[in-house]
Amino acid sequence: MSYSSPLAGPGVMLFSAALFAYFGFFTAFPEIDVATKDPIPLVLTLKWTLRATAVGFAIAAGLVVVTPFGANLLYGIVGLAAAVAFLVVAGWDLRSDYDSGIHPVLLLAFAGWNGVGSWTGLRTLLGGRGRGHPPEPGI
């Protein structure tokens, strides 16, 4: 049975890792409240979500050579986790006195993009297992 594959290759994974790394490591987020000198949990959550996702995507890209199935599984799980975190931060941002540093509408768009892409990839990856369908070639 032949079907198109939304699975990611190493180039897509590295691009994703670079994009998340840029925003997570090189963007100056307002993470300290100037008046109280306290950290802003909303901003720190976003910052560390971006950083952890970048690392997860980079590890997935490295694993593609050894285990394409495991790499795509990790990539999908990390993408779903990032989507959930973006939803949480967007909701939190709308109700908070602080701004996360990224507009909530943009966070919702990122959550949708990552969530749908990761969910589709995971369904494709796991869909053929145990149902008599062969897995994707090379997996």
Helices and strands as residue ranges (DSSP letters): H 10-26, H 41-63, H 68-95, H 104-127
